Amino acid sequence: MASTERVRTLGRVWRSLALLYALLIFLSWPCAVAGKKKLYIGALFPMSGGWPGGQACLPAAQMALDLVNNRTDILPDYELELIHYDSMCDPGEATKLLYDLLYTEPIKIVLMPGCSSVSTLVAEAARMWNLIVFSYGSSSPALSNRQRFPTFFRTHPSATLHNPTRVRLFQKWGWTKIATIQQTTEVFTSTLDDLEERVKEAGIEISVRQSFLTDPAVAVKNLKPVLGTQTFKTWFHLWQVFKEKLYGKKYVWFLIGWYADNWFKIKDPAINCTVENMTEAVEGHVTTEIVMLNPETVRGASNLTSQEFLAQLMSRLGGKNPEETGGFQEAPLAYDAVWALALALNKTVAPLRAKGWTLEDFNYNNKEITAEIYRALNTSSFEGVSGHVVFDAQGSRMAWTLIEQLQGGSYKKIGYYDSTKGNLSWYGNDKWIGKRNQYIQNSQPYLNNMTAVGCVLALAAVFPLGIDGLHVHRSQFPVVCQFRLWLLGLGFSLAYGSMFTKIWWVHTVFTKKDEKKEKRKHLEPWKLYATVAVLLAIDVLSLLIWQIVDPLHITVEKFTKEAPKEDLDVLIQPLLEHCSSEKMNTWLGVVYGYKGLLLLLGIFLAYETKSISTEKINDHRAVGMAIYNVAVLCMITAPVTMILSSQQDASFAFASLAIIFSVYITLVVLFVPKIRRLITRGEWQSEQQDTLKTGSSNNNDEEKSRQLERENRELQKIIQEKEERVTELRNQLAERQALRSRRRPSVQNQNQNHSVPSSQAEPPSYSPATDKQSLPASFSNSSNLYQGEGKLSRNNCHNSRLPLLYK
């Protein structure tokens, strides 16, 4: 019994142990499944500063992280976690934050900076810690240097990607000269250097290249004699453009296009410039922008279309206005950056496992894991919400370029450019209607309509000129006389009066003194119409007085009696009916004198304004040609018809042909160029290109000489100041070099006497030894560039705060 009891007790114990073991396995199984290892990403999102792109890019990156971590086919054993700070787009602030990221646990496997100035600092230092740097908002061309930034990638293409588009547009529009203005920072200088090389290859000359450090006033002023410019945009700099009147149809500005669509409507309290002034100054400028949102409805790696992504992003932003949210345009790039990183890390799992490594083994001394991540990123290719994601040899994103123009206060898409294939495709004919309408509007279409109506009335007067008593009853002939007079009078007043008004306004504005010029330069269109109305009223009033005081009636001119050819006992009395009045010569003298003075004044004004170029009336040269034509024909026709008044056939032929020729020449000169512009697709540049080379005013040589002397004195003063500054900086540099040479021996002695603990030792330079064909040369030999440089620390913060205009 005892043994049996022991067996039963033992059985119960074993069953209990078995149940306990099974329970332990059951409890530990879900923990093994759910216990993912974390990989940390150190990110710098600028929530404020020159480019507050983190306001929208951070929520987009978090969206991508949530989707990646919920996927079972991407990094199933890992969870990505974002550790982020606000860099304020300031390199000094970013230096302190970079120190915190590197010297504070946990270890970060990748760094994600935002704007260019911060990315430059992070990417240059990161290779010392064997870290990949992946940016979502940096466009500086300097970052495409693989020697300097061997571990850098970005989903935002380089700013130099805009330059092929700009050059292609210059060629499309037939430009041979351009001018540039830039701020003297590395990012702008490198962009302009690349543009200069490209336009030189295309046979285009950069006639003026201006630069400035903080105040663009002098640089903008020096752009006055040039045709077109390329620059960036801020309130302060465009305010200088407004003050110098460097805007309108005479100038085509190429501005960066990544800011919000209403950037020029957001008032800068520090600048004494109204929103209306800024809107006027920037109207018509062209921007080139990288295509940052996939225009096609396709589901990429994240299984979201671009529109679904925008809807979810708006939900995360809590209904904020996209135009007032920094980085909203770049949010798809931040979203795809996280996906590109996740797919690359997922691609490295198998190669690392084959070598006996895992991603969680990464540390700042492990070059092999970094090399695998580099190769995976370098071969990335997938569809994202921003389009197809692929990187070039410099780690920059390859993408299409969108061309937009500000028309009527809002941006309109006008085309796309594929730099890889050199294809320029226009967005559609309907997108050019605004520009074509602008061209027509700048020629004062209502005045053109008045000219056309006047020409029709003048042509209609040819018919009553050919009517005599054979065609109408004698009692109705005075009505025909009235039609002749009124049709010719009103037709001349409308056709010539509208042309005379245009040329008079141009002469009035551009030949007066500067203070009067500014007052009258913004003449409202209704004043032009009022001028035509006054000329028309003078004609109507004079014709009414004529008709009331001394109305036209039929007069018969008798000629010498003639014998008929047949042998008849009769004589034929030739008669010629005229439209006349009692004091016909007096009335004709008044009308011809008044019209003649207008014709002579019109010729004078057309000659005086032949070298003037203005955007308000862009066809005034054609108007001048039409005035020459009308004046010559009228001055010849009037006396000749009076001499030939007794020869009805010759008089009618001469008068009618003069009317027809003057009318049709006027219509051809004024309207054929406009019709050609409407038919020709995309050719909207100003017709005054040739004349822009000769200046924009008709001032005399003495005034021009005085103005050049003043500008010369100002430039000499600026050059002197710059030379003094350069001398001062050279002296400071010499002092620093001398100080460093004195300190170097003491530093070497200290290094010999003191050893650095292994935990604080300077990280080794990054030089992977495997697969060097897929890596840049500097990636495997970066230590040569960093010999003698100190370790990154809090004491080495760079506190420069240049105005940030580049992302």
Summary of the structure (lengths in Angstrom):
residues: 807
radius of gyration: 40.2
end to end distance: 89.1
largest distance: 181.3
contacts: 2470
relative contact order: 0.10
helix: 56%
strand: 12%
